[in-house]
Amino acid sequence: MTLRRRESNHRESYSSDRTRKLFLKNIIKERKKKKTEKEIQSLERKNFSVISRYLEYRIQKVINNNNNNNNNNNNNNNNNNNNNNNNNNNNNDNDDDNDNDDDDDKKVSTK
């Protein structure tokens, strides 16, 4: 059985198709042979463990991607909050300066 190579941006579907085809191929091959029930069950367990490891890998990859996205979002939020705080502090400083100027004007007496 030959598998058609796909473009690089479709590697995930290629590998999952390949895994599924190999799994089915192994089951068909084993059923053609005259084996005992114990041997067939053993092979099915092996196939199952291969697929479960693959699924664990895929799930972990999704979890890692989600964690990375969450971390990036948190960093962006923190940066935005820091920028907002800095802007607020700068505005408060400017307001204080303006208030002081008004007080100075009132203290000046004209004779």
KEMIGU-993890 format. One record per residue: residue number from 0; chain; y negated, z, x negated of N, C-alpha, C, O in turn. Coordinates in pm, 1 decimal. Layout:
{num:NUM&cadena:A&n.north:Y&n.up:Z&n.east:X&ca.north:Y&ca.up:Z&ca.east:X&c.north:Y&c.up:Z&c.east:X&o.north:Y&o.up:Z&o.east:X}
...
***
This chain:
{num:0&cadena:A&n.north:117.0&n.up:0.0&n.east:-84.5&ca.north:0.0&ca.up:0.0&ca.east:0.0&c.north:-124.2&c.up:0.0&c.east:-89.6&o.north:-138.6&o.up:85.7&o.east:-176.8}
{num:1&cadena:A&n.north:-210.7&n.up:-94.0&n.east:-67.9&ca.north:-332.3&ca.up:-98.9&ca.east:-149.1&c.north:-448.7&c.up:-50.0&c.east:-65.7&o.north:-459.8&o.up:-80.7&o.east:53.0}
{num:2&cadena:A&n.north:-534.6&n.up:25.9&n.east:-129.3&ca.north:-652.0&ca.up:76.5&ca.east:-59.7&c.north:-774.6&c.up:-1.6&c.east:-104.6&o.north:-796.0&o.up:-26.8&o.east:-223.2}
{num:3&cadena:A&n.north:-851.9&n.up:-37.9&n.east:-7.4&ca.north:-971.9&ca.up:-115.2&ca.east:-38.8&c.north:-1079.1&c.up:-19.9&c.east:-92.5&o.north:-1105.0&o.up:85.3&o.east:-34.2}
{num:4&cadena:A&n.north:-1139.9&n.up:-58.0&n.east:-203.1&ca.north:-1245.2&ca.up:23.3&ca.east:-264.0&c.north:-1373.5&c.up:7.2&c.east:-182.9&o.north:-1409.6&o.up:-103.9&o.east:-144.2}
{num:5&cadena:A&n.north:-1441.3&n.up:117.7&n.east:-157.7&ca.north:-1564.0&ca.up:111.1&ca.east:-80.2&c.north:-1683.5&c.up:134.7&c.east:-169.9&o.north:-1669.6&o.up:170.3&o.east:-286.9}
{num:6&cadena:A&n.north:-1800.1&n.up:114.3&n.east:-113.6&ca.north:-1922.1&ca.up:135.5&ca.east:-191.5&c.north:-1934.5&c.up:282.0&c.east:-230.5&o.north:-1875.1&o.up:369.5&o.east:-167.6}
{num:7&cadena:A&n.north:-2012.1&n.up:307.6&n.east:-334.5&ca.north:-2020.3&ca.up:442.9&ca.east:-389.1&c.north:-2078.0&c.up:543.0&c.east:-289.2&o.north:-2043.6&o.up:661.1&o.east:-294.0}
{num:8&cadena:A&n.north:-2164.5&n.up:498.0&n.east:-199.2&ca.north:-2222.3&ca.up:593.7&ca.east:-104.9&c.north:-2126.8&c.up:629.3&c.east:8.0&o.north:-2161.6&o.up:710.3&o.east:93.9}
{num:9&cadena:A&n.north:-2007.0&n.up:571.0&n.east:10.2&ca.north:-1907.4&ca.up:605.2&ca.east:111.2&c.north:-1784.4&c.up:668.8&c.east:47.6&o.north:-1674.1&o.up:656.2&o.east:100.8}
{num:10&cadena:A&n.north:-1801.4&n.up:736.2&n.east:-64.2&ca.north:-1686.9&ca.up:793.7&ca.east:-134.9&c.north:-1616.3&c.up:900.1&c.east:-53.1&o.north:-1493.9&o.up:912.3&o.east:-59.2}
{num:11&cadena:A&n.north:-1693.0&n.up:978.0&n.east:24.1&ca.north:-1630.6&ca.up:1085.3&ca.east:99.9&c.north:-1531.6&c.up:1029.5&c.east:201.5&o.north:-1418.6&o.up:1077.3&o.east:211.4}
{num:12&cadena:A&n.north:-1574.0&n.up:928.7&n.east:276.8&ca.north:-1483.6&ca.up:873.2&ca.east:377.1&c.north:-1365.6&c.up:804.4&c.east:308.5&o.north:-1253.6&o.up:805.0&o.east:359.7}
{num:13&cadena:A&n.north:-1392.0&n.up:745.8&n.east:193.2&ca.north:-1284.7&ca.up:681.2&ca.east:116.9&c.north:-1179.7&c.up:784.8&c.east:79.0&o.north:-1059.9&o.up:762.1&o.east:95.7}
{num:14&cadena:A&n.north:-1225.5&n.up:898.6&n.east:28.0&ca.north:-1129.0&ca.up:998.9&ca.east:-17.7&c.north:-1055.3&c.up:1061.9&c.east:100.4&o.north:-936.1&o.up:1090.7&o.east:89.7}
{num:15&cadena:A&n.north:-1124.3&n.up:1084.0&n.east:213.3&ca.north:-1055.1&ca.up:1143.6&ca.east:327.3&c.north:-955.6&c.up:1044.5&c.east:387.9&o.north:-846.6&o.up:1083.9&o.east:429.1}
{num:16&cadena:A&n.north:-992.3&n.up:916.3&n.east:393.6&ca.north:-898.0&ca.up:813.9&ca.east:440.3&c.north:-776.9&c.up:810.1&c.east:348.4&o.north:-662.7&o.up:801.1&o.east:393.4}
{num:17&cadena:A&n.north:-804.2&n.up:817.2&n.east:220.1&ca.north:-696.9&ca.up:810.7&ca.east:121.0&c.north:-602.5&c.up:930.0&c.east:136.6&o.north:-480.4&o.up:914.7&o.east:132.1}
{num:18&cadena:A&n.north:-660.1&n.up:1048.2&n.east:154.9&ca.north:-578.8&ca.up:1168.4&ca.east:172.9&c.north:-491.2&c.up:1155.4&c.east:297.1&o.north:-371.7&o.up:1184.6&o.east:293.3}
{num:19&cadena:A&n.north:-551.7&n.up:1111.4&n.east:406.6&ca.north:-476.5&ca.up:1097.0&ca.east:532.2&c.north:-364.1&c.up:995.2&c.east:516.7&o.north:-252.0&o.up:1018.0&o.east:562.3}
{num:20&cadena:A&n.north:-394.6&n.up:882.3&n.east:452.0&ca.north:-292.7&ca.up:777.6&ca.east:434.4&c.north:-178.1&c.up:826.5&c.east:346.3&o.north:-61.3&o.up:799.5&o.east:374.2}
{num:21&cadena:A&n.north:-212.5&n.up:898.6&n.east:240.2&ca.north:-107.3&ca.up:951.2&ca.east:152.7&c.north:-20.9&c.up:1053.1&c.east:226.4&o.north:101.3&o.up:1055.4&o.east:211.0}
{num:22&cadena:A&n.north:-84.4&n.up:1135.3&n.east:304.7&ca.north:-11.6&ca.up:1235.8&ca.east:382.0&c.north:87.8&c.up:1167.3&c.east:476.4&o.north:205.5&o.up:1203.2&o.east:480.7}
{num:23&cadena:A&n.north:39.1&n.up:1068.7&n.east:551.6&ca.north:126.7&ca.up:997.3&ca.east:645.4&c.north:235.4&c.up:920.7&c.east:571.1&o.north:350.7&o.up:916.4&o.east:614.1}
{num:24&cadena:A&n.north:197.5&n.up:861.3&n.east:460.5&ca.north:294.5&ca.up:784.5&ca.east:382.0&c.north:408.2&c.up:874.7&c.east:333.3&o.north:525.3&o.up:837.1&o.east:338.4}
{num:25&cadena:A&n.north:371.7&n.up:994.1&n.east:286.1&ca.north:474.0&ca.up:1088.8&ca.east:238.4&c.north:566.8&c.up:1132.4&c.east:351.0&o.north:687.9&o.up:1143.1&o.east:331.6}
{num:26&cadena:A&n.north:510.5&n.up:1157.3&n.east:467.7&ca.north:594.1&ca.up:1200.1&ca.east:580.5&c.north:691.9&c.up:1088.5&c.east:618.5&o.north:810.5&o.up:1113.6&o.east:639.5}
{num:27&cadena:A&n.north:641.4&n.up:965.9&n.east:627.2&ca.north:728.2&ca.up:852.7&ca.east:663.4&c.north:838.2&c.up:834.4&c.east:559.7&o.north:954.7&o.up:812.5&o.east:593.0}
{num:28&cadena:A&n.north:798.3&n.up:844.1&n.east:433.7&ca.north:895.1&ca.up:826.3&ca.east:324.7&c.north:1005.3&c.up:932.4&c.east:332.7&o.north:1123.6&o.up:902.1&o.east:316.7}
{num:29&cadena:A&n.north:965.0&n.up:1055.3&n.east:357.4&ca.north:1062.7&ca.up:1163.9&ca.east:362.6&c.north:1153.5&c.up:1152.6&c.east:484.3&o.north:1270.8&o.up:1189.5&o.east:477.7}
{num:30&cadena:A&n.north:1101.2&n.up:1102.6&n.east:593.9&ca.north:1183.9&ca.up:1088.4&ca.east:714.6&c.north:1287.4&c.up:977.8&c.east:697.8&o.north:1395.5&o.up:983.8&o.east:756.4}
{num:31&cadena:A&n.north:1254.0&n.up:877.3&n.east:618.1&ca.north:1348.9&ca.up:768.5&ca.east:594.6&c.north:1468.7&c.up:817.9&c.east:514.3&o.north:1582.0&o.up:774.6&o.east:535.2}
{num:32&cadena:A&n.north:1440.7&n.up:909.9&n.east:421.5&ca.north:1550.1&ca.up:964.7&ca.east:341.2&c.north:1629.8&c.up:1061.9&c.east:426.9&o.north:1577.0&o.up:1124.8&o.east:518.6}
{num:33&cadena:A&n.north:1756.1&n.up:1072.3&n.east:395.2&ca.north:1838.0&ca.up:1170.2&ca.east:467.1&c.north:1827.4&c.up:1302.6&c.east:392.8&o.north:1890.4&o.up:1322.6&o.east:288.9}
{num:34&cadena:A&n.north:1746.9&n.up:1392.2&n.east:447.8&ca.north:1726.3&ca.up:1522.2&ca.east:383.6&c.north:1760.5&c.up:1632.8&c.east:481.6&o.north:1768.5&o.up:1613.5&o.east:602.9}
{num:35&cadena:A&n.north:1779.6&n.up:1746.5&n.east:423.9&ca.north:1806.0&ca.up:1861.7&ca.east:510.7&c.north:1675.3&c.up:1906.8&c.east:574.1&o.north:1566.7&o.up:1873.0&o.east:527.0}
{num:36&cadena:A&n.north:1687.4&n.up:1982.3&n.east:679.7&ca.north:1567.8&ca.up:2031.8&ca.east:750.3&c.north:1483.6&c.up:2120.7&c.east:658.8&o.north:1360.7&o.up:2117.0&o.east:664.9}
{num:37&cadena:A&n.north:1548.8&n.up:2200.1&n.east:574.7&ca.north:1475.6&ca.up:2287.7&ca.east:482.8&c.north:1390.3&c.up:2207.1&c.east:386.2&o.north:1274.6&o.up:2241.1&o.east:361.6}
{num:38&cadena:A&n.north:1447.0&n.up:2100.4&n.east:331.4&ca.north:1372.3&ca.up:2017.0&ca.east:236.3&c.north:1252.5&c.up:1950.8&c.east:304.7&o.north:1144.2&o.up:1942.6&o.east:246.7}
{num:39&cadena:A&n.north:1272.2&n.up:1904.5&n.east:426.3&ca.north:1161.4&ca.up:1840.9&ca.east:500.3&c.north:1050.5&c.up:1943.1&c.east:525.7&o.north:932.6&o.up:1912.9&o.east:507.4}
{num:40&cadena:A&n.north:1088.1&n.up:2062.6&n.east:567.6&ca.north:987.2&ca.up:2166.7&ca.east:592.4&c.north:911.9&c.up:2201.3&c.east:464.5&o.north:790.8&o.up:2223.0&o.east:466.8}
{num:41&cadena:A&n.north:983.3&n.up:2206.2&n.east:354.8&ca.north:919.4&ca.up:2236.3&ca.east:226.6&c.north:815.0&c.up:2130.1&c.east:192.1&o.north:703.5&o.up:2161.8&o.east:150.6}
{num:42&cadena:A&n.north:853.0&n.up:2004.4&n.east:210.0&ca.north:758.8&ca.up:1896.1&ca.east:180.3&c.north:638.7&c.up:1898.5&c.east:274.8&o.north:525.9&o.up:1872.8&o.east:232.9}
{num:43&cadena:A&n.north:662.8&n.up:1928.8&n.east:400.2&ca.north:551.6&ca.up:1937.0&ca.east:495.7&c.north:456.8&c.up:2050.3&c.east:457.8&o.north:335.1&o.up:2037.0&o.east:471.3}
{num:44&cadena:A&n.north:512.3&n.up:2161.6&n.east:410.5&ca.north:427.0&ca.up:2272.5&ca.east:364.8&c.north:341.8&c.up:2229.6&c.east:246.1&o.north:223.4&o.up:2262.5&o.east:238.5}
{num:45&cadena:A&n.north:402.5&n.up:2156.2&n.east:153.6&ca.north:326.5&ca.up:2107.7&ca.east:37.3&c.north:213.6&c.up:2016.0&c.east:81.7&o.north:100.0&o.up:2029.1&o.east:36.0}
{num:46&cadena:A&n.north:245.7&n.up:1923.1&n.east:171.1&ca.north:142.4&ca.up:1832.8&ca.east:221.9&c.north:31.9&c.up:1909.6&c.east:292.7&o.north:-86.5&o.up:1880.0&o.east:277.1}
{num:47&cadena:A&n.north:72.8&n.up:2008.5&n.east:370.5&ca.north:-24.9&ca.up:2089.4&ca.east:442.1&c.north:-116.0&c.up:2163.6&c.east:345.0&o.north:-236.7&o.up:2172.9&o.east:367.3}
{num:48&cadena:A&n.north:-58.2&n.up:2216.5&n.east:237.2&ca.north:-139.9&ca.up:2291.6&ca.east:141.0&c.north:-239.2&c.up:2199.8&c.east:71.0&o.north:-351.2&o.up:2240.8&o.east:40.7}
{num:49&cadena:A&n.north:-198.4&n.up:2075.6&n.east:45.2&ca.north:-290.9&ca.up:1980.1&ca.east:-18.6&c.north:-409.3&c.up:1954.8&c.east:74.4&o.north:-524.7&o.up:1957.3&o.east:31.6}
{num:50&cadena:A&n.north:-380.0&n.up:1930.8&n.east:200.3&ca.north:-487.5&ca.up:1902.0&ca.east:296.0&c.north:-574.1&c.up:2025.0&c.east:318.1&o.north:-696.2&o.up:2012.9&o.east:328.6}
{num:51&cadena:A&n.north:-514.2&n.up:2141.7&n.east:325.3&ca.north:-594.7&ca.up:2262.3&ca.east:347.0&c.north:-686.3&c.up:2289.8&c.east:227.8&o.north:-800.1&o.up:2333.1&o.east:245.7}
{num:52&cadena:A&n.north:-636.8&n.up:2264.7&n.east:105.7&ca.north:-723.9&ca.up:2280.4&ca.east:-12.3&c.north:-840.5&c.up:2182.8&c.east:-6.2&o.north:-953.9&o.up:2218.4&o.east:-38.0}
{num:53&cadena:A&n.north:-812.1&n.up:2060.1&n.east:34.7&ca.north:-917.9&ca.up:1959.9&ca.east:46.2&c.north:-1021.4&c.up:2004.4&c.east:150.6&o.north:-1141.9&o.up:1993.2&o.east:128.0}
{num:54&cadena:A&n.north:-973.7&n.up:2054.1&n.east:263.4&ca.north:-1066.3&ca.up:2098.2&ca.east:368.3&c.north:-1148.5&c.up:2218.3&c.east:321.8&o.north:-1267.8&o.up:2226.8&o.east:351.1}
{num:55&cadena:A&n.north:-1086.3&n.up:2309.6&n.east:250.4&ca.north:-1161.2&ca.up:2423.6&ca.east:196.1&c.north:-1271.5&c.up:2375.7&c.east:103.4&o.north:-1383.3&o.up:2427.0&o.east:106.4}
{num:56&cadena:A&n.north:-1239.1&n.up:2276.5&n.east:20.7&ca.north:-1338.0&ca.up:2221.4&ca.east:-71.8&c.north:-1454.8&c.up:2160.8&c.east:6.7&o.north:-1571.0&o.up:2183.4&o.east:-27.2}
{num:57&cadena:A&n.north:-1423.7&n.up:2083.8&n.east:111.5&ca.north:-1529.2&ca.up:2020.2&ca.east:191.3&c.north:-1616.0&c.up:2124.7&c.east:261.0&o.north:-1738.4&o.up:2112.6&o.east:264.5}
{num:58&cadena:A&n.north:-1551.6&n.up:2227.1&n.east:316.3&ca.north:-1626.2&ca.up:2332.7&ca.east:386.0&c.north:-1716.7&c.up:2405.5&c.east:288.1&o.north:-1832.5&o.up:2433.5&o.east:319.0}
{num:59&cadena:A&n.north:-1664.2&n.up:2436.2&n.east:169.9&ca.north:-1744.7&ca.up:2506.0&ca.east:69.7&c.north:-1863.7&c.up:2421.1&c.east:28.1&o.north:-1972.8&o.up:2472.8&o.east:4.1}
{num:60&cadena:A&n.north:-1842.2&n.up:2291.2&n.east:19.8&ca.north:-1951.2&ca.up:2201.2&ca.east:-17.8&c.north:-2062.4&c.up:2204.6&c.east:87.3&o.north:-2180.9&o.up:2207.5&o.east:54.1}
{num:61&cadena:A&n.north:-2022.4&n.up:2204.3&n.east:213.2&ca.north:-2121.3&ca.up:2211.0&ca.east:321.9&c.north:-2195.5&c.up:2343.9&c.east:317.9&o.north:-2317.3&o.up:2347.8&o.east:335.0}
{num:62&cadena:A&n.north:-2122.2&n.up:2453.0&n.east:295.2&ca.north:-2185.1&ca.up:2585.4&ca.east:288.0&c.north:-2285.2&c.up:2590.5&c.east:172.6&o.north:-2395.9&o.up:2642.1&o.east:187.5}
{num:63&cadena:A&n.north:-2245.0&n.up:2536.3&n.east:57.3&ca.north:-2335.2&ca.up:2536.1&ca.east:-58.0&c.north:-2460.3&c.up:2454.6&c.east:-29.4&o.north:-2571.0&o.up:2494.7&o.east:-65.2}
{num:64&cadena:A&n.north:-2442.3&n.up:2339.5&n.east:35.7&ca.north:-2558.9&ca.up:2257.7&ca.east:70.0&c.north:-2651.5&c.up:2333.1&c.east:164.0&o.north:-2773.5&o.up:2329.0&o.east:147.9}
{num:65&cadena:A&n.north:-2594.1&n.up:2402.2&n.east:262.6&ca.north:-2676.1&ca.up:2479.2&ca.east:356.5&c.north:-2749.5&c.up:2591.3&c.east:283.7&o.north:-2867.2&o.up:2616.3&o.east:309.7}
{num:66&cadena:A&n.north:-2679.6&n.up:2658.6&n.east:192.5&ca.north:-2744.3&ca.up:2766.3&ca.east:116.8&c.north:-2859.1&c.up:2712.7&c.east:32.8&o.north:-2965.8&o.up:2773.6&o.east:25.0}
{num:67&cadena:A&n.north:-2835.7&n.up:2597.7&n.east:-30.2&ca.north:-2942.5&ca.up:2538.5&ca.east:-110.8&c.north:-3062.3&c.up:2501.9&c.east:-24.5&o.north:-3177.0&o.up:2524.5&o.east:-63.1}
{num:68&cadena:A&n.north:-3035.1&n.up:2445.3&n.east:92.4&ca.north:-3145.1&ca.up:2409.3&ca.east:182.8&c.north:-3220.0&c.up:2533.5&c.east:228.7&o.north:-3342.9&o.up:2533.7&o.east:235.3}
{num:69&cadena:A&n.north:-3145.3&n.up:2639.8&n.east:260.5&ca.north:-3210.0&ca.up:2763.8&ca.east:303.0&c.north:-3295.2&c.up:2821.7&c.east:190.7&o.north:-3406.7&o.up:2868.4&o.east:214.1}
{num:70&cadena:A&n.north:-3242.1&n.up:2818.4&n.east:68.6&ca.north:-3319.0&ca.up:2870.2&ca.east:-45.0&c.north:-3446.0&c.up:2788.8&c.east:-65.7&o.north:-3552.8&o.up:2844.3&o.east:-91.5}
{num:71&cadena:A&n.north:-3433.8&n.up:2657.2&n.east:-54.4&ca.north:-3552.2&ca.up:2572.9&ca.east:-70.1&c.north:-3654.6&c.up:2602.3&c.east:39.0&o.north:-3774.6&o.up:2609.6&o.east:12.5}
{num:72&cadena:A&n.north:-3606.3&n.up:2618.9&n.east:161.2&ca.north:-3698.0&ca.up:2649.8&ca.east:271.5&c.north:-3765.7&c.up:2784.4&c.east:249.5&o.north:-3885.5&o.up:2798.6&o.east:273.7}
{num:73&cadena:A&n.north:-3689.0&n.up:2883.4&n.east:203.5&ca.north:-3747.3&ca.up:3015.4&ca.east:177.4&c.north:-3851.9&c.up:3007.2&c.east:67.2&o.north:-3958.4&o.up:3068.3&o.east:76.7}
{num:74&cadena:A&n.north:-3820.9&n.up:2931.0&n.east:-37.8&ca.north:-3917.4&ca.up:2915.9&ca.east:-146.8&c.north:-4044.9&c.up:2849.2&c.east:-97.5&o.north:-4155.6&o.up:2889.8&o.east:-132.8}
{num:75&cadena:A&n.north:-4027.6&n.up:2745.7&n.east:-15.0&ca.north:-4145.4&ca.up:2677.5&ca.east:39.2&c.north:-4227.3&c.up:2771.5&c.east:126.8&o.north:-4350.2&o.up:2772.4&o.east:120.4}
{num:76&cadena:A&n.north:-4158.7&n.up:2850.2&n.east:208.3&ca.north:-4229.3&ca.up:2945.8&ca.east:294.1&c.north:-4303.1&c.up:3049.8&c.east:210.1&o.north:-4417.1&o.up:3085.2&o.east:240.1}
{num:77&cadena:A&n.north:-4237.5&n.up:3098.2&n.east:105.3&ca.north:-4302.9&ca.up:3196.2&ca.east:18.3&c.north:-4425.1&c.up:3136.3&c.east:-49.4&o.north:-4529.3&o.up:3201.0&o.east:-59.6}
{num:78&cadena:A&n.north:-4412.0&n.up:3013.2&n.east:-95.3&ca.north:-4526.1&ca.up:2947.1&ca.east:-159.0&c.north:-4640.7&c.up:2930.3&c.east:-60.2&o.north:-4757.0&o.up:2953.8&o.east:-93.3}
{num:79&cadena:A&n.north:-4606.3&n.up:2889.3&n.east:61.8&ca.north:-4710.2&ca.up:2872.4&ca.east:163.9&c.north:-4777.3&c.up:3005.4&c.east:194.7&o.north:-4899.3&o.up:3012.0&o.east:209.5}
{num:80&cadena:A&n.north:-4697.7&n.up:3111.2&n.east:204.3&ca.north:-4754.9&ca.up:3244.0&ca.east:231.6&c.north:-4845.8&c.up:3287.9&c.east:117.7&o.north:-4953.6&o.up:3342.7&o.east:140.8}
{num:81&cadena:A&n.north:-4801.9&n.up:3263.7&n.east:-5.3&ca.north:-4884.8&ca.up:3300.3&ca.east:-120.8&c.north:-5015.9&c.up:3221.8&c.east:-120.2&o.north:-5122.7&o.up:3276.8&o.east:-147.3}
{num:82&cadena:A&n.north:-5006.2&n.up:3093.6&n.east:-89.3&ca.north:-5127.2&ca.up:3011.7&ca.east:-84.1&c.north:-5220.7&c.up:3061.5&c.east:25.8&o.north:-5341.9&o.up:3069.3&o.east:5.8}
{num:83&cadena:A&n.north:-5164.7&n.up:3094.7&n.east:140.6&ca.north:-5247.1&ca.up:3145.3&ca.east:250.5&c.north:-5312.4&c.up:3278.0&c.east:212.0&o.north:-5429.7&o.up:3300.8&o.east:241.3}
{num:84&cadena:A&n.north:-5235.9&n.up:3364.9&n.east:146.4&ca.north:-5292.2&ca.up:3493.1&ca.east:102.8&c.north:-5404.2&c.up:3472.2&c.east:1.8&o.north:-5508.0&o.up:3538.0&o.east:8.2}
{num:85&cadena:A&n.north:-5382.5&n.up:3380.6&n.east:-90.7&ca.north:-5486.7&ca.up:3352.2&ca.east:-190.1&c.north:-5611.5&c.up:3298.2&c.east:-122.5&o.north:-5723.1&o.up:3337.5&o.east:-156.7}
{num:86&cadena:A&n.north:-5593.2&n.up:3208.6&n.east:-27.2&ca.north:-5708.6&ca.up:3153.5&ca.east:44.8&c.north:-5781.3&c.up:3262.5&c.east:122.1&o.north:-5904.3&o.up:3265.8&o.east:123.9}
{num:87&cadena:A&n.north:-5706.8&n.up:3351.0&n.east:185.3&ca.north:-5768.8&ca.up:3460.6&ca.east:260.8&c.north:-5844.9&c.up:3552.9&c.east:166.3&o.north:-5955.3&o.up:3597.3&o.east:197.9}
{num:88&cadena:A&n.north:-5786.6&n.up:3581.6&n.east:51.4&ca.north:-5854.3&ca.up:3668.1&ca.east:-46.7&c.north:-5982.7&c.up:3603.1&c.east:-95.6&o.north:-6085.9&o.up:3668.9&o.east:-109.3}
{num:89&cadena:A&n.north:-5975.2&n.up:3474.5&n.east:-121.5&ca.north:-6095.9&ca.up:3403.4&ca.east:-166.8&c.north:-6203.2&c.up:3404.8&c.east:-59.4&o.north:-6321.1&o.up:3423.6&o.east:-89.4}
{num:90&cadena:A&n.north:-6163.7&n.up:3385.3&n.east:63.6&ca.north:-6260.9&ca.up:3388.1&ca.east:174.1&c.north:-6321.5&c.up:3526.1&c.east:188.0&o.north:-6441.6&o.up:3538.5&o.east:212.0}
{num:91&cadena:A&n.north:-6241.1&n.up:3630.0&n.east:173.4&ca.north:-6293.3&ca.up:3766.5&ca.east:182.7&c.north:-6390.1&c.up:3794.7&c.east:69.1&o.north:-6492.3&o.up:3860.1&o.east:90.1}
{num:92&cadena:A&n.north:-6360.2&n.up:3747.1&n.east:-49.2&ca.north:-6450.1&ca.up:3766.0&ca.east:-162.6&c.north:-6584.2&c.up:3699.1&c.east:-135.0&o.north:-6690.3&o.up:3755.4&o.east:-162.2}
{num:93&cadena:A&n.north:-6577.4&n.up:3580.5&n.east:-81.6&ca.north:-6702.2&ca.up:3507.5&ca.east:-50.9&c.north:-6782.3&c.up:3579.9&c.east:56.0&o.north:-6905.1&o.up:3585.2&o.east:48.1}
{num:94&cadena:A&n.north:-6715.4&n.up:3635.1&n.east:154.8&ca.north:-6784.7&ca.up:3709.0&ca.east:260.9&c.north:-6852.6&c.up:3831.9&c.east:202.6&o.north:-6965.4&o.up:3864.3&o.east:239.9}
{num:95&cadena:A&n.north:-6785.1&n.up:3899.9&n.east:112.1&ca.north:-6844.0&ca.up:4019.1&ca.east:49.9&c.north:-6968.3&c.up:3981.2&c.east:-29.2&o.north:-7069.1&o.up:4051.7&o.east:-25.0}
{num:96&cadena:A&n.north:-6960.9&n.up:3870.5&n.east:-100.7&ca.north:-7076.0&ca.up:3826.8&ca.east:-178.6&c.north:-7193.4&c.up:3798.4&c.east:-86.1&o.north:-7306.9&o.up:3835.8&o.east:-115.6}
{num:97&cadena:A&n.north:-7166.5&n.up:3734.2&n.east:22.4&ca.north:-7274.0&ca.up:3700.7&ca.east:116.9&c.north:-7333.3&c.up:3826.9&c.east:176.8&o.north:-7454.9&o.up:3834.6&o.east:194.6}
{num:98&cadena:A&n.north:-7252.3&n.up:3924.5&n.east:208.0&ca.north:-7301.7&ca.up:4049.7&ca.east:264.6&c.north:-7392.6&c.up:4119.8&c.east:165.5&o.north:-7497.0&o.up:4172.3&o.east:204.1}
{num:99&cadena:A&n.north:-7356.1&n.up:4121.4&n.east:42.7&ca.north:-7436.9&ca.up:4187.5&ca.east:-59.8&c.north:-7572.0&c.up:4119.0&c.east:-74.1&o.north:-7672.8&o.up:4186.4&o.east:-95.2}
{num:100&cadena:A&n.north:-7576.3&n.up:3990.7&n.east:-63.4&ca.north:-7702.8&ca.up:3917.3&ca.east:-74.4&c.north:-7797.8&c.up:3959.1&c.east:37.7&o.north:-7917.7&o.up:3975.0&o.east:14.9}
{num:101&cadena:A&n.north:-7745.6&n.up:3976.7&n.east:156.2&ca.north:-7830.0&ca.up:4017.7&ca.east:268.8&c.north:-7887.4&c.up:4156.0&c.east:245.3&o.north:-8004.2&o.up:4180.3&o.east:275.4}
{num:102&cadena:A&n.north:-7807.7&n.up:4246.2&n.east:192.5&ca.north:-7854.6&ca.up:4382.6&ca.east:166.4&c.north:-7965.4&c.up:4381.6&c.east:62.2&o.north:-8063.1&o.up:4455.5&o.east:74.9}
{num:103&cadena:A&n.north:-7951.7&n.up:4299.9&n.east:-39.3&ca.north:-8054.0&ca.up:4292.1&ca.east:-143.9&c.north:-8186.4&c.up:4245.4&c.east:-85.4&o.north:-8292.5&o.up:4294.7&o.east:-123.7}
{num:104&cadena:A&n.north:-8180.3&n.up:4152.6&n.east:5.2&ca.north:-8303.6&ca.up:4100.4&ca.east:66.1&c.north:-8375.2&c.up:4209.5&c.east:145.2&o.north:-8498.2&o.up:4214.9&o.east:145.2}
{num:105&cadena:A&n.north:-8301.2&n.up:4295.0&n.east:211.4&ca.north:-8362.4&ca.up:4400.0&ca.east:293.4&c.north:-8431.3&c.up:4504.7&c.east:205.8&o.north:-8531.2&o.up:4563.2&o.east:247.6}
{num:106&cadena:A&n.north:-8380.4&n.up:4528.9&n.east:86.4&ca.north:-8435.2&ca.up:4633.0&ca.east:-0.8&c.north:-8569.2&c.up:4592.2&c.east:-62.9&o.north:-8647.8&o.up:4677.6&o.east:-104.1}
{num:107&cadena:A&n.north:-8593.7&n.up:4465.1&n.east:-69.0&ca.north:-8717.3&ca.up:4419.9&ca.east:-133.4&c.north:-8835.1&c.up:4453.5&c.east:-39.8&o.north:-8835.5&o.up:4413.8&o.east:76.7}
{num:108&cadena:A&n.north:-8932.6&n.up:4525.3&n.east:-90.7&ca.north:-9046.0&ca.up:4561.7&ca.east:-6.6&c.north:-9166.8&c.up:4476.3&c.east:-44.6&o.north:-9184.3&o.up:4439.1&o.east:-160.6}
{num:109&cadena:A&n.north:-9246.5&n.up:4447.1&n.east:51.5&ca.north:-9368.3&ca.up:4367.1&ca.east:23.5&c.north:-9488.2&c.up:4459.0&c.east:34.7&o.north:-9500.0&o.up:4535.4&o.east:130.5}
{num:110&cadena:A&n.north:-9575.8&n.up:4451.7&n.east:-61.4&ca.north:-9694.8&ca.up:4538.9&ca.east:-60.7&c.north:-9819.4&c.up:4457.4&c.east:-51.5&o.north:-9929.3&o.up:4512.8&o.east:-49.5}
***
